[in-house]
Amino acid sequence: MRRTSSILKKHRAGERVYLPSDSRDNQYILAEIPLTDNLINLICDGIDETSAKPYQKFYQTLSHKIFEVVEKHDLSHVNFVANNRLVRVRYSDEQQVLHTEQQSFFFYCPQHNSTFKCYFDGSVRARKIKVLFLATGEELRVNSGKFHHSVYQAIKEISSIVGLAEGEIKLRDHQHLTFDVFAKEKGGSNTLSHTFREIADRYESDGQNIEGEHTSITYAIASLPMARRLLKGAEIDYSSNEPFSNLYQKIEQAFNKSCDENMIDQAAMIAKGVSPFVRYDETETSDIEGELISIGVNPNNAESRFCAHWEADTLVDTLRFVFIADKSDETHHNYGKFVNQAIAAVKSFADEVDWKKESDDIIVRVHQHIMLQV
């Protein structure tokens, strides 16, 4: 890991964000239930350890109970997941689920996809049960509070039917908005206005209050393909054990400069071929394990932090820039200025490296999460 000096915190970006009209909304909610001996006994009164698939009956019985409840609450796209993989949700016109060693990617279109399905191996005891609720319809952001309320009520009923203790289920509401920073340069002229209010405040204004305590994080991730033009101007010695050291130093310098110019004070550059996932963590622990890098963030910590992760002997397919908001980035309960600063930083970087904006994409995904216990 490489660290640079702190970046001065200033805030002067506008609060309203204008994004391409073809920006894509996603919302999904994960209910996480620890797989304990008590849960097994509540569902099927023990496990036959001599069976080739001792957990098959347990998974089937529990998933059937869950699907019966969620159908009563008019929730049409729900998945039962017990495979010890990180769940990822992405937009696609073609519905499909792809698994890697550590991740399960759910691709779907909110307008025309819906299903109830299970993903588990009856021979393996998962660490937790995950129930994945995917939002459907045309106006996801407008209806996000209603969707959250429906899921919350379904999970409360599931908890009661199964016999779980109050607070045993974690509910994680994920919302993200995805767009190409240079859609306008490619001919897109229409825009939509957003203010990115904190989720609980947005729900409250719609008459859908969050019950109990919750934690909240907001961040943005920019994904940049390793375009050939990034390699130009950097001395690359392919006979060296670390041929890409100068390249990554050049990219890191440009990224650091763009953050500095746009008052971004908490950010990370990742060029290690690993997928970042950001989570609420008061200790702010970051860890690389296999194909994943977890980044723990504490929105209540306003200290400046910048880090870069890269390996000088490996040329990655995609660069990822992570911009993290803290509580001071929230003005009048919205994160518009933070999103504008992140977009401006991406554009500054693109100018610095002579990005071909009219043909090459830089995709930004703005994430907002809340977590509560049911």
C-alpha positions, 0 to 999 in steps of 0.5 A: 500500500502507498499513502500520500499526504493528507488532502485539505478538506474544502466544500464548494461544489453545488448540491444538485447533480445533473446526470445523463438521462440514460443513467440506470437505477438499481435497488436491492435489499439483502436480509442476512440470517446467521446459520446457527444450530438453533436455526437448524433446529427451528426448521428441521430438528437437526441434521443427518450428518451421514447423508451426502447432502445433510443440509439439503432438507434444511435449505429447501424447507427454509426457502419454502417458508420464506417464499410463501411469506414474500409472495404474500407481500407482493414481492416478485423477484426474490432469491435464496442464497446460501453459498458463502459468496459475496452477492453483487447486483448489476443491470442487464437486459438478459437475466442471468446469475454468474458465480466466481470463487468468491462472488455471485453476480445477479444480472437483471432488468427491473422492468421485465425480470422476476423469479424465485430461485435458490442457490445452495449446495446441500452438502455445505453449511453456509455461514449465513442465509441471504435473502436477496430482494430485487426491486422491480418496475419503472420508477425505482428511486421514487418507489424505493421507500415503499419497496423497503417497507414491503421487504421490512414487513416480510422479514418481520413476518419471516422472523416471527414464523421461524422463531428468531430473536428480535434483531437477529436478521440484518437488513441491508438496503443497497441503491446505486445509480450508474452512468458514463461520465462522458455521455454528453461527449458521445452525443447525449444531450438530455439530463436528469437532476438528482440531489442524493438525499440520505436514504432514511431522510428520503424515505421519511419525506415519502411517509416511509419511516425507518424503524429503529437504529440504522447505519448509513454510507455513501460512496462512488466508484469509477471504473476505467478500462486500461486503455492503450493511451494510458500506457503512452508516455510511461516507460515500460521495461517488459524485461524488468520484474516490475515493468509497470511501476512507472505506469502506476506511479504516473496514474497515481500522481494524476489521480492524487492531483485530481482529488486535490484539485476537487477537494476530495479527501477520502479516496482509494485507487485500486489496480490489483485485479481485485473487486472492491466492496465498501462496508460500514466499519468503525475500525475502518479495516481494509483487507485483500483476500483472494479476488476481493478487497474490503474497504471499511469506512466510518462516516463519522471520521472526517480525517483525510485518507488516500491510498493506492493499491497496485502491483508493479508486475501486473497490468490490470484490465480495469482501474477503480477509483473509490470516493468515500463520503463522510458526514461533513459531505452531507449538507441539508441531508443530501450528498449532491456536492460530494457526487459533483466533486467525485465527477469533477475529479474523474474528469480532471483525471481524464484531462490529465491522461488525455482520455478519448471522451467521445469513444471511451467510457468511464463508468461511475456508480454512486452507492448509498447503503443503509443497514438495520436489524430486524 
